[in-house]
Every structure is written in C-alpha cells, then in structure tokens.
C-alpha cells in the first residue's frame, strides 16, 4: 500500500521558518520516501505505508518537541501505478 501525507505545523512565522517546521522537513526528507514536496504553507510526502507511518510518528513527536502548537495532517491511500 502507498500513502501520501500532507501536513503543516504551527505557529506560522512569515519572516523565518520556525524550528518545528525545519524539524518536520528534516524528518520527511530523511525518511527515504519516494516523493517529498516542501513548501512554506504545506508539505507532502509519499511512499510505502510503513515508511510513511514511521515518518508521521517521528514528525509528530519531533515537531511537538521543537515547539509546534498544532500539526494538521491528512493521510491518503494512493493507487499503485498512478
């Protein structure tokens, strides 16, 4: 099974990326997922279910430890070969 996760961390800072946002990005970039797209207002990552779920667990834990007060995420099943 393939999954796609979309997430944002808050609070926002338009002048400089907060520590929690940087940590969340580092987690997904280091997770060896098939596709990672990082942006200022939202991020997506896609890969096998085990890899995505492991990355989501680490993302939640580390972003909260780094000061996130809210993390919004959505996980979708992606059809194979699409």
N, C-alpha and C positions, 0 to 999 in steps of 0.2 A: 504494500500500500504506500502511495505517495501522499504527502501532506504539504500544504502551503500555510505558513503562519504570517499574519500581518500584525504588526504591533507598533505602539507608541508608548513613550514614557513621559511622565510629567513630574514636576512643573517644567514648562517651556521657558527657554531663555533665547530670545531672538538675536542677542548680541554674541553669545558664545555657547557652544554645546555644553550642557551640564555634565557632570561626572557620570551620573546614572545613564545618560544617553550614550556616552562614549563606551561605558562598560557593556551595555546591551549590544552595541555594534560589534565590539570585540568578541563577545560570546558567539554571535551568529557567524561572524567571519572566520572564527577558528573552528567551527563545528563541522567543517568539510561537507557542507551541503551543496547541492547541485546548482542552485541559483540563489544569490543574495543581492538585494537591491536596497541600498541605504539612502534615505533622504531626510531632509530637515523636519518633515511633518509625518513621516510614516516609513516603515521598513517592511520588507517582505523577504522571506526565505523559503526555499522549497527543497525537499529531499525525501528520503525514505522515512517511514513512520518512526522507527527507533531513533534515528539521528535527529529528527525534528523535535520529538518529545523530550529527548535528553537536552537538546539546546534550549527548549522552552523552560524546563526546570531550572537550568543554570541561569538563564536570562532573568527569570523572576527573582531568584534568590540574590543574585549579584547586583541587579539594578536596585532592588529594595535596600540592600546593604549600602549602596552608593548614594542613597538619598532620594530615590524615586518615591513620590507620594501616591502615584496612580500609574498603573500599567494597563493599557487596553490592548486586548489581543483577540484575534479571531483565527481559528484553525479550520481549514477546508480540506476535504479529500479531493485529490487531483486525479483525474482519469489517466491511466497509463497510456503513453504514446500520444498525448495531446500537447 
